[in-house]
Amino acid sequence: GYSKNQKAAKDFLRWFHSEKIYDQWFTTQQGFSVGPTKMWENHKLWKDDPVMAPFRTAAESGRFAGYAGPANRKAAEVISKYILIDMYAKAVQGTAPEDAVKWAHAELVKIYA
């Protein structure tokens, strides 16, 4: 295992994910966190701010970084460097879409090569 304190770690996870405790944390996120189970799609906070309502079911269509490939260090690097976001920004700011895609492709090749 990864820890000499596996029992304590498991106990903490059980405690944190108990409905009473997790509800407090989930509420403080104000919709900026996706619930780990469908039960959280019915939480009252989704009615508090209509702007956040579309995120209520984000877990159904959300994907990990790197999807459909593995969620690994390379995928995390792509996210942390904002490559896909910058590709769209370049196109919106006047770069020809084809050139924006070529730029992003070159950046991805540097990471995944």
Secondary structure, 3 states (H helix, E strand, C coil): CCCCCHHHHHHHHHHHCCHHHHHHHHHHCCCCCCCCCHHHHHCCHHHHCHHHHHHHHHHHHCCCCCCCCCCCHHHHHHHHCCHHHHHHHHHHCCCCHHHHHHHHHHHHHHHHC
